[in-house]
């Protein structure tokens, strides 16, 4: 069971099983994926809670921004929980899961509020897709990130390649996607994927400092500027392009090559 925003005890840091939610005095919602044992991987429960949170933030006027991060200091998000999703074998089964998260990331991308991914550790696969759906990415010094999906014989499954090409030059995006290499936060900053590299002292404080000049604007002004981009994305059929990508991934998911690659990965971890 999960709750609507109206039931969150914002000031008390209410804990919602796999998601920790806080709202500070500046109108910023802080959402922390709380699955340390799974390196903050996303399963259906996390999906549902993110979906509810994004929808409620959209409808709550006095919320000015949302920050998504991971619990602990090792991982932002390790992507989809393969121990759960490896049970999906057919294209239809895969598409049902992939399109569900694709809808969530599209909703996050088109949220009329500024959004921040606070990368407190490594971001892998779908974790990078989640970060890409945010407007800004702040990364801890020395952290690593990578779109490693091709090592599992699939492509980005939640629309991440389409989103990535909206954020950085296409040649940089292709290189990240096709090589499947992990890169440093510093390298990600050089290519424009990360907006700022933070030291390891107090990530939350530094994130607040990044947001401070943005939050000085009226909430309606912030939403209006974001709406300019949302209008562009809709005109350029962003959602349709994301879901064409998702369908392609679902086809690759059903192949033996993918299932064998996942089994090998799980056996080595």
FENCORNOR-V577964 format. One record per helix or strand of 3 or more residues. SS is the DSSP state (H for helix, E for strand). FROM is the first residue (numbers start at 1). LEN is the number of residues. Records with the same first field share a line. If there is no record, write none. Layout:
SS=FROM-LEN + FROM-LEN
//
This chain:
H=5-3 + 10-3 + 36-3 + 44-16 + 82-4 + 91-19 + 126-7 + 149-4 + 160-8 + 170-10 + 185-6 + 203-13 + 219-17 + 238-16 + 256-12
E=19-5 + 28-6 + 65-6 + 75-3 + 114-6 + 122-3 + 136-5 + 144-3 + 196-3
//
